[in-house]
């Protein structure tokens, strides 16, 4: 009797699940035959039933095919790493939703592939999904391409033939989320940071300011160079991990076993887009990143971005040359041995001539100011101090061959010469200064579009070698 009741109960559950499953259906409309070098449209028709929360539509493509947005039905459309995604924070209220997009086929392709996909959604705080029945698509080779260059679509990514570059990085899709630091087993705090990088792949950096009293040690750096100095945690990558998202982690350890409050951390994720370094603030959320996966990463990131609109800005001058990557680089926190009395105003014997020397705070010499340049470049810093000096007079007897320029950085008046696109050339000229002038502590500084960065970061951005 009991077995009969259990069997009957299980049948009711299966019937209920089947009824619910039938409430959500997906239909895929694509041509069965396409030609290499052309475009075709994909249409996905979703009967969503009563669903109105977070949902995601995802389809994967083989290498050599690229997708661009058509009608997204108010979803966020992305195409990265051979994957099409439509993401809704709230699914539209209409019972039937139709989305379309365009697919470009590389002209060197032939063969067949299967296009399916998955629709995922949240129901009663549970993640569920419906598979899209796959459709076979046959690619006819282009008659305009040499047959020796034509490759089967399933072998295209294995061949040593470049295929169309990935879509440009959309900075607005990039996000960085910090899990609220939690206590470890040794009185320390564990910090996990999720990077949703999409298709960004070159130089990038995480930088976080941590409170006084803590020291930091890396747990998982994802092949980044990890440093901790002046209460700053840094992860530096020359090339980002291949995955579209990843998590790094580190420990914050109280010095001398002190009892400290939970750390309040502020940080930013910087990355390259079109040779420009952009930065987005790291958002902190009460989530468990250890359990994060592809099934819920989009939901987490979309919700975070919708609640706090990130500001993408060109990186400000936050780097200091006191954090050196080689012992040979000198610290710039050395004051100038100058007379603290204000130098007298310079004069000119020519009528109407203007004074181009730095004389006081109200008359900064525009001709002596450091002018920002484009790209990554290096200069040689020869002095720094808190007081302004008359550049012409102070450096007159130092036998410097190049013009001295001034910049104000972190409260210091810093003086440098030269401009070099290669680190090797800057290094050689620094040695020349050591050998031919009284300036024995000159060192190399680096810039990216006029903004100070570390020499190591400049080398990573340009993929130059560090010459010893």
C-alpha positions in Angstrom: 0.0 0.0 0.0 2.8 2.4 1.0 4.7 1.6 -2.3 1.5 2.3 -4.3 1.1 5.7 -2.6 4.8 6.6 -3.2 4.5 5.6 -6.9 1.3 7.6 -7.3 3.0 10.7 -5.6 6.0 10.4 -7.9 3.7 10.3 -11.0 2.0 13.5 -9.8 5.4 15.2 -9.5 6.4 14.1 -13.0 3.1 15.3 -14.4 3.5 18.7 -12.7 7.1 19.1 -13.9 6.0 18.2 -17.4 3.2 20.8 -17.3 5.7 23.4 -16.1 8.2 22.5 -18.7 5.6 22.8 -21.4 4.9 26.3 -20.2 8.3 27.4 -21.4 9.2 26.6 -25.0 11.9 27.8 -27.4 11.9 27.7 -31.2 15.0 28.4 -33.4 14.7 29.7 -36.9 17.8 29.6 -39.0 18.6 28.7 -42.6 19.8 25.1 -43.2 22.1 26.2 -46.0 24.5 29.2 -46.0 27.5 30.3 -48.0 31.0 31.2 -46.7 31.7 34.9 -46.8 28.0 35.8 -46.3 25.8 36.7 -43.4 22.6 35.0 -42.1 20.1 35.8 -39.4 19.3 33.8 -36.3 15.8 34.2 -34.8 15.0 32.7 -31.4 11.3 32.6 -30.3 10.7 32.1 -26.6 7.4 31.3 -25.1 8.2 32.2 -21.5 4.9 31.6 -19.7 4.7 33.5 -16.4 8.5 34.0 -16.0 9.4 37.6 -15.2 12.7 37.5 -13.3 16.4 37.1 -14.3 17.0 34.9 -17.4 19.7 34.3 -20.0 19.8 32.9 -23.5 23.1 31.4 -24.6 24.3 29.9 -27.9 27.8 28.7 -28.9 29.4 29.0 -32.3 32.5 27.4 -33.9 35.5 29.5 -34.7 35.2 31.6 -37.8 31.7 32.9 -37.2 31.0 36.2 -35.5 27.7 37.6 -34.3 26.4 41.2 -34.1 23.2 42.4 -32.4 19.8 42.6 -34.1 16.6 42.8 -32.1 17.5 42.1 -28.4 14.1 42.5 -26.9 15.5 44.8 -24.1 18.2 42.2 -23.2 21.9 42.9 -22.9 23.5 41.3 -26.0 27.2 40.2 -26.0 29.3 38.1 -28.3 32.6 37.0 -26.8 34.7 33.9 -27.0 32.5 32.3 -29.6 29.4 32.7 -27.4 26.2 34.7 -27.9 24.4 35.8 -24.8 21.1 37.7 -24.2 20.7 38.6 -20.5 17.5 40.0 -18.9 17.5 41.3 -15.3 13.7 41.1 -15.7 12.2 39.1 -18.5 9.7 41.1 -20.6 6.1 40.7 -19.6 4.9 39.6 -23.1 4.2 35.9 -23.3 6.3 35.5 -26.4 9.7 37.0 -26.9 11.6 37.1 -30.2 15.3 38.0 -30.5 17.4 38.2 -33.6 21.0 38.6 -34.4 23.3 38.5 -37.5 26.1 36.0 -38.1 29.1 36.6 -40.4 30.8 33.5 -41.9 34.5 33.6 -42.7 35.0 33.2 -46.4 37.4 30.3 -45.9 34.9 27.9 -44.2 33.0 24.9 -45.4 31.2 22.0 -43.7 28.4 21.5 -41.2 27.9 22.4 -37.5 25.1 22.2 -35.0 23.5 25.3 -33.5 21.6 24.7 -30.2 21.7 26.6 -27.0 20.2 26.9 -23.5 17.7 29.2 -21.8 18.3 29.6 -18.1 16.1 31.3 -15.5 15.3 31.7 -11.8 12.2 30.1 -10.4 11.5 30.0 -6.7 15.1 30.9 -6.0 16.3 27.9 -8.0 18.2 28.0 -11.3 16.5 26.0 -14.1 17.2 25.7 -17.8 15.6 24.6 -21.0 17.8 23.2 -23.9 17.2 24.4 -27.4 16.8 21.6 -29.9 19.9 21.9 -32.1 19.6 22.6 -35.8 22.1 21.5 -38.5 23.6 24.3 -40.6 25.6 23.5 -43.7 28.2 26.0 -45.0 28.8 25.9 -48.8 32.4 26.9 -49.7 32.8 30.3 -51.5 33.6 29.9 -55.2 35.7 33.1 -54.9 38.3 31.5 -52.6 41.2 29.3 -53.6 40.2 25.7 -52.6 43.6 25.2 -51.0 42.7 27.9 -48.4 39.3 26.4 -47.5 39.0 24.8 -44.1 36.3 22.7 -42.4 34.4 24.7 -39.8 35.2 22.1 -37.1 38.9 22.4 -37.8 39.2 26.1 -38.3 40.4 27.0 -34.7 43.1 24.3 -35.0 44.6 25.6 -38.1 47.5 28.2 -38.2 45.2 30.5 -40.1 44.1 33.7 -38.4 40.3 34.2 -38.2 38.4 37.4 -37.7 39.5 39.1 -34.5 37.2 39.1 -31.5 34.7 41.9 -31.1 36.3 45.0 -29.6 36.2 45.1 -25.8 33.1 46.9 -24.5 34.3 48.6 -21.4 30.7 48.8 -20.1 30.6 45.0 -19.9 33.7 44.8 -17.7 33.1 44.6 -13.9 35.1 43.8 -10.8 33.4 42.6 -7.7 34.9 42.0 -4.2 33.4 39.6 -1.8 33.0 41.2 1.6 36.2 40.2 3.5 35.5 37.3 5.9 37.5 36.0 8.8 40.0 33.2 8.3 41.1 30.5 10.7 44.2 32.4 12.0 42.7 35.8 12.9 43.2 37.0 9.4 40.7 38.1 6.7 40.3 36.5 3.3 39.6 38.8 0.3 38.2 37.4 -2.9 37.9 39.6 -6.1 36.0 38.5 -9.2 37.1 40.0 -12.5 34.5 39.8 -15.3 36.9 40.8 -18.1 34.9 39.6 -21.2 37.3 39.6 -24.1 39.9 41.9 -22.6 43.2 40.1 -22.9 46.3 42.3 -22.6 47.8 44.3 -19.7 45.6 44.8 -16.6 45.9 45.6 -13.0 44.0 45.3 -9.7 45.0 47.8 -7.1 43.4 47.9 -3.6 44.1 50.2 -0.7 43.9 48.3 2.6 43.8 49.9 6.2 46.9 50.5 8.3 47.8 47.7 10.6 47.4 44.9 8.0 49.9 43.2 5.8 48.8 41.2 2.7 49.8 37.8 1.3 48.6 36.3 -2.0 46.5 33.2 -2.0 45.6 32.8 -5.7 47.0 35.4 -8.1 46.0 33.7 -11.4 49.5 34.1 -12.7 49.7 37.8 -11.9 52.6 39.5 -10.3 51.5 40.2 -6.8 53.0 43.0 -4.7 52.1 44.7 -1.4 53.7 48.0 -0.4 52.6 51.2 1.2 49.3 49.5 2.1 48.5 48.8 -1.6 47.8 45.4 -2.9 48.5 44.9 -6.6 47.9 42.2 -9.1 49.6 42.8 -12.5 49.1 40.9 -15.7 50.9 41.3 -19.0 48.2 38.9 -20.5 45.0 38.3 -18.7 43.8 34.7 -18.1 41.9 33.3 -21.1 38.6 32.7 -19.2 36.0 35.5 -19.5 36.0 35.7 -15.7 38.2 34.6 -12.9 38.8 35.2 -9.2 41.9 36.2 -7.3 42.4 36.1 -3.6 44.7 37.3 -0.8 45.0 37.3 3.0 45.0 40.4 5.2 47.0 39.6 8.4 47.0 42.0 11.4 50.5 43.0 12.3 51.7 41.8 15.7 48.5 39.8 16.2 46.7 43.0 16.9 42.9 43.0 17.3 41.6 45.1 14.4 38.2 45.8 13.0 37.0 44.3 9.7 39.0 46.0 6.9 37.4 48.6 4.7 38.9 48.3 1.3 38.8 50.5 -1.8 40.1 49.4 -5.1 40.0 49.6 -8.9 40.5 47.3 -11.9 42.5 48.9 -14.8 42.7 47.4 -18.3 43.7 48.3 -21.9 41.1 49.3 -24.5 42.5 50.6 -27.9 45.9 51.3 -26.3 44.3 53.4 -23.5 44.3 52.4 -19.9 40.8 52.5 -18.4 39.8 52.0 -14.8 36.6 50.8 -13.1 35.9 50.8 -9.3 35.7 47.5 -7.6 32.2 46.9 -6.2 31.8 45.1 -2.9 29.0 42.6 -2.5 27.8 40.1 0.2 28.3 37.0 -2.0 30.2 33.8 -1.8 32.6 33.8 -4.8 33.8 30.3 -4.0 30.5 29.0 -5.4 30.4 31.3 -8.4 30.1 29.6 -11.8 29.0 30.2 -15.4 25.5 29.5 -14.4 25.2 32.6 -12.1 28.1 34.9 -13.1 25.9 36.9 -15.5 23.2 37.4 -12.9 25.7 38.6 -10.3 27.5 41.0 -12.7 24.3 42.4 -14.2 22.7 43.0 -10.8 25.9 44.7 -9.6 26.1 47.0 -12.6 22.4 47.9 -12.5 22.7 48.9 -8.8 25.9 50.9 -9.1 26.8 52.4 -12.5 30.6 52.2 -12.8 32.6 55.1 -14.0 35.1 54.2 -16.7 37.9 56.8 -16.7 41.4 57.0 -18.1 43.7 56.0 -15.3 44.6 58.9 -13.0 48.1 59.6 -11.7 48.1 57.3 -8.8 51.4 55.5 -9.4 54.5 56.5 -7.5 58.1 55.7 -8.5 58.8 54.7 -4.9 57.5 51.2 -5.8 60.4 49.9 -7.8 60.6 46.6 -9.7 64.4 46.6 -9.8 66.9 47.6 -7.0 68.7 49.9 -9.5 65.7 52.2 -9.7 66.2 55.0 -7.1 63.4 56.5 -5.0 62.0 59.8 -6.1 61.2 60.8 -2.5 64.5 62.7 -2.1 64.2 66.5 -1.6 66.3 68.9 -3.6 69.2 70.4 -1.8 68.0 73.9 -2.7 68.0 77.2 -0.9 64.5 77.6 0.6 64.5 81.3 0.0 62.6 82.3 -3.1 64.9 83.1 -6.0 64.7 86.6 -7.3 62.6 87.3 -10.4 64.5 86.8 -13.6 64.7 89.8 -16.0 65.3 90.3 -19.6 67.3 92.9 -21.4 64.9 92.8 -24.4 61.8 95.0 -24.4 58.6 93.1 -24.2 60.3 89.8 -23.5 58.5 87.4 -21.2 60.0 85.6 -18.3 60.0 81.8 -18.9 61.7 80.8 -15.7 60.0 79.3 -12.6 60.1 82.0 -10.0 57.2 81.6 -7.7 53.8 79.8 -7.3 52.0 82.5 -9.3 54.3 82.5 -12.2 54.9 78.9 -13.3 56.9 78.8 -16.5 54.7 77.3 -19.2 57.8 76.5 -21.3 59.3 74.4 -18.5 56.2 72.4 -17.8 56.2 68.7 -18.8 53.9 68.3 -21.8 52.0 65.0 -22.0 52.8 62.7 -24.9 50.8 59.9 -26.4 51.5 56.2 -25.8 54.0 54.7 -23.4 57.3 56.5 -23.0 60.2 56.9 -20.5 62.0 59.9 -19.0 65.0 60.4 -16.7 64.2 62.1 -13.4 67.1 64.1 -12.1 65.7 65.8 -9.0 62.6 66.3 -6.8 61.7 68.7 -4.0 58.8 70.4 -2.2 60.0 73.9 -3.2 60.0 75.3 -6.7 63.3 76.4 -8.1 64.6 78.5 -11.0 65.2 75.6 -13.5 67.6 77.6 -15.6 69.8 78.7 -12.7 69.6 75.5 -10.6 70.6 73.1 -13.4 72.9 75.5 -15.2 76.2 73.8 -14.0 75.0 70.1 -14.1 76.1 69.5 -17.7 72.7 68.2 -18.8 72.4 68.0 -22.5 68.6 67.8 -22.7 66.0 70.3 -21.6 64.7 70.0 -18.0 61.0 69.9 -17.6 58.9 70.1 -14.4 55.7 68.3 -13.2 53.8 68.3 -10.0 53.2 64.8 -8.7 51.9 63.7 -5.3 52.9 67.0 -3.8 56.4 67.0 -5.2 58.0 69.2 -7.8 59.7 66.6 -10.1 62.3 67.4 -12.7 63.1 65.2 -15.7 64.7 65.1 -19.1 64.4 63.2 -22.4 61.7 61.1 -23.9 62.3 57.5 -25.0 59.9 55.0 -26.4 62.2 52.1 -25.6 63.3 51.2 -22.0 66.7 50.2 -23.3 67.3 53.7 -24.7 66.3 55.3 -21.5 68.5 53.0 -19.5 71.5 53.7 -21.6 70.9 57.5 -21.3 70.6 57.2 -17.6 74.0 55.6 -17.5 75.3 58.4 -19.7 74.0 60.9 -17.1 75.7 59.0 -14.3 79.0 59.1 -16.2 79.0 62.7 -17.5 77.1 64.8 -14.9 77.1 65.4 -11.1 73.6 63.7 -11.0 74.5 60.2 -9.6 71.0 59.3 -8.5 69.1 59.9 -11.7 66.5 57.2 -12.5 63.9 56.2 -15.1 60.3 57.2 -14.9 57.5 55.9 -17.1 54.3 57.4 -18.5 51.2 56.2 -20.4 49.5 59.1 -22.3 51.0 61.6 -19.9 50.1 59.6 -16.7 52.8 58.3 -14.4 52.9 54.5 -14.1 55.6 52.2 -12.9 58.4 51.1 -15.2 57.3 47.5 -14.8 53.8 48.3 -15.9 55.1 50.2 -18.9 57.2 47.2 -19.9 54.2 44.9 -19.6 51.9 47.2 -21.6 54.4 47.4 -24.5 55.7 43.9 -24.0 59.3 45.1 -24.0 62.1 43.2 -22.3 63.7 44.3 -19.1 67.3 44.8 -19.9 69.8 44.3 -17.1 
